């Protein structure tokens, strides 16, 4: 008799689309763990912000809202492309998967370029990690997120390699990559709201 855990893991990897959770079980564990860690970061940020509201508001005013908004649009668009890639993978359309994952990866690379540009602008204006508590959080949180974006681009590379193998194609790998990328997107939307918009 299967335990509840065995049944859950089986649902994660079975081939039937209508009665399973998309992706790989291990990726879901990683994603949920990562979200818990980022949740803790956000709580710590909000505690510090509560104690120094004027400092945080003043420092926040120096951030480049235009670049951050563009980056939000870039990541949301890339997530939409990844979702379409999952659908194409389920339909067995490898060419579409390659095209959509490549486009999503290109947008991910654009996000990196925009984020580094934003950092260069802030640093050139004298706002660095030790400037104050807000910028310490800003560089740490966006830096950790940027590492996640780079890991996502690496995962896209693995997905593309797998798709090129033809017979070695696994829908679950495309789904796992999409799951990770959507997490990266969700974290950025929260960062955008907390760092750039919250007053």
N, C-alpha and C positions, 0 to 999 in steps of 0.2 A: 504493500500500500504506500503510495507516494505521500510524503509530508507536504505541508503547505508550501514550504520553501522550494521543494522539487517541482511542485506544480507551477509556482511563480516563475522559476527559472525556465521551465519548459515553455511557458507562454511567451517568454522573451525571445526564444529562438525558433519556435515552430514556424513552418512555412506558410500557414494559412494567414492571409492578410487581415481577415475580419475578426479574428479572435486572439490576436497577439499584440503585445506592445512592441512597436518598431525598434529595431536596433539590437545591440548586443548587451547582455546583462551586465557585463563588467564595465561597459561604458556608462550605463545608467548609475552604477554604484559610484564611479568616478565623478560623474556630473553632479549627483546629489551631494557627495562629500565636498566638492568644490563650492557648491552653492552655500553650504553650511559655513564654510570658512569665510567666504566673501560676506555672508550675512554677519558674521562676527566682526569683520572689518568695518562694516557699515555701522554697527552698534557702537563700536569704539569711536568712530568718526563723529557720530551724533552726540555722544557724551561730551567729547571735547568741544564740539560746536556749541552745545548748551552752556558750557562754562565760559566760552569766549565768543559770544555772538557777533559783537562789533568787529573784532579782528577778522573773523571768518567772512563776514559780509564785505568788509573792505578789501580783503585779499581776493575774494571771489570776483570782484568787479574788474580785476586786471586780466581775467581769463578771456580767451578769444572765443566768443560765443559762435561766431560765424563758422570757424573751422570745426568746432564741436558739433554744430548742427549738420554740416556737410558730412562729417564722419558718421553721424547717426543715420542719415539717409543712405550712405554707402553700405553700412552694415545691415540695415533693414532690407535693402535691395538684394544684397548678397544672400541673406537668409531666404528670401523668396526664390532666388535661383536654385539654392540648395534643395528647397522643398520640391521644386519642379524636377530636380535631378533624381530625387527619391522616387517620384512617380514614374519617371522614364526608366529607372532601373527595374521597377516592378513590372513594367511593360516589356522589358528585355531590349530596350532601345539604347545600346551602348554608345552610339554616336552622339545621341542627345545628352547622355550622362557626361561624356567627355567634354562636350561643348559647355554645358551648364556649370560643371565643377570648375572648368578653366575660367569661365567668366566670374564665378564667385570668388575664386582665388585671386583673380586680377583686382577685384574690388577690395579683397582683404589686403592685398599689397598696397593699394591706394590708401586704405585706412592707415597703414604703417607710415607711409610717406607724409600724410597729413598730420598724424600725431607727432612725428619727429619734427616736422615744420613748426608745429605749435610749441613744442618744447624749446626749440631754438629761439623762437620769438620771445618766450617768457624768460629764458636764461639771458638773452641779449639785453633785456630790460632790467636785469638784476634780480629776477625772482628765481631763486634756486631752492634746493632741498632744505638747507638750513635757514632760509629767510624767515619763516615763521611756521607755526603749527599747521596752518591751512596748506601751505605749499609742501610741507613734509608729507601730509596725507595725499595731496594732489599728485606729486611725483611718484609716491609709493603705489597708490592705487592704480593710477593709469599705467605705471610701469609693469606691475604684475599683470594687468589686463593685456598689455601689449605682448608680453610673453605668451599669454594664452592665444592671442591672435597668431603669433608665429608658429605655435604648436599646431593650431588649426590649419595653417598653410601646409605644414609638413604632413598632416593627416590627409589633406586634399591630394598631396603628391602620392601618398600610399594608395588612395582610392583610384587615382588615375592609372597608376601602375597595375593595379589589380584588374581594372576594366580592360586595359590593353592586352591582358593575358587571354582574353576571350573566354575560353572554357573555365578559367579559374574565377570568373566573376562571381561575387557574392553580394546579393542584395543587402544582407545584414551589414556588410562593411560600409556601403553607401549610407544606410540608415544610421549607423553608428557615427560616421563622420558628420552627418546632418545634425544628430542629437548634440554632439559636442559644439558644433558651430552655432546652433540656436542658443546654447548656454552662453557662449561668448557674447552673442547679441543681447541676450537678456541682461547680462552683467553690465554691458556698456550702457544700455538704456537706463539702468539704475544709477550708474556713475554719472551719466549726463544729467539726470534729474537732481541728484544730491550735490554734485560739485558745481554745476553751472546754473541750475534753475532755482534751487531751494533758497529762499530768502528769509 
